[in-house]
Amino acid sequence: QVQLVESGGGLVQAGGSLKLSCIASGRTFRSIAMGWFRQAPGKEREFVAAISWRGNSTYYADSVKGRFTISVDNAKNTWSLQMNSLKPEDTAVYYCAAGGGLGYKAGIYDYWGQGTQVTVSS
């Protein structure tokens, strides 16, 4: 069984920064792409960023381009999301995910973490 665990969430003022991390465990873990999604209360889960296993390809939602950076350490089965210039509208539960290809649709990802809360105050 594959498990993903997020960490790094918390409370930060607008304009501040946070770094989220995800670690995957499991004897048979293999993935082509790793990603991050978020979900605010009353809203659908939305795509944030994704990266290939080699780290050579990335994909970002327009709302976070220039502010967030995704990275991967495949030797450790971990990936991170560096979030800078945070805005109150970034407040959400953030989920890491792993799947069979780069993409923005949640349905293509096979494994999910339980989520970590990010709150940005005004």
N, C-alpha and C positions, 0 to 999 in steps of 0.2 A: 504494500500500500504506500502511495506517495502522499507526503504531507508538505504543505507550504505554510510558513509562519512569517508574518510581517512584524516589524518593530520600528520604532522611531517616531511614532505619532505623538502629538501633544498640543499644547496651547502656545500660540505665538502671536505677536502683534503684526498688523499689516506692515508690509515691507520687509519682514524678517524672513528667516530661512529655516528649513527643516530637511533632514535626510532620512528617507525611509529605506529599509532593507528587507529583503526576503531571502529565506534559506529553504531549500528543498531537501527532503530526506526520503530515502527509499532505495531498496536494493536495485530496482529496475528503472530508476528515473532517467529518462531521455526526453529531450525537448528541442524542437527547432527554433522556437521563439519564446521569449519571456515578456510579460507585459504588466501594466498597471491600469486599473480602472478605479472609478470612484462613484459613490452614490450619496447624494444629499437627501435629507428627509422629504418624502413626498415626490421624489423624482426618480427617473429610471437610471440604472447603472450606465455610466458613460465611459468611453475609452479615453485614456490619458496619454500613454506612451507604450512603445514596444521596441524590442531589440532582438536581433538574431543571436544564436548561441555563440557565434564567433565574435560578435560585437561589431561587425563591419556594416550593418544596416540598422537604421533607426527610423521610427515613425512617431510623429507627435500630433496630438490634437491642436487645432489652430489656437485654442484658448490658452495653451501653455507654452507655445513656441517662444523661444528666447528667454524663458524663465525657468523651465524644468529641464533636467538632463538625466537620461537613463544610462546605466552602465551595467556590465556583467563581468563576473569573475567565474568562468565556467569550471575552473579547477576546483572551486569550493562550492559549486552549485548555488551561487548567490547572485542576486542582482539588486540594484539600488535605484532610487529616484531622488536626485538632489533638487529641492524646490527652493527657488529664490524669488524675491519680490512678491511674496505671498499677498493675496487679496482676500477679503472676507468671503467672496464668492467661491474660493477654493475650499471652504469648509465642507467636509464630507468624511465618510468612511472610505478609506483607501484599501483596495484589494490587489494583491499580486496574483499573477496567473501564469500558466505555462501551457503551451499547445504545439500544434503541428505546423504552424506557419505564421508569418507576420500578417497582422490584420487588425481591424478596429471592431469587428463583431465579437461579442462575448461568447457566442456559440461555438467558435472554433477553438476555444481554449478548454483543455481537458482537466486541469487541476487548478484549484483556487485556495487561497488562504482565507482566514476567518475575518480579516479586516482590522485596520487600526485607525483610530479617530484622529483627524486633523482639524483643529479649530483655530481660525484666524480672527482675531478681534480687531475692531475698527478703532 
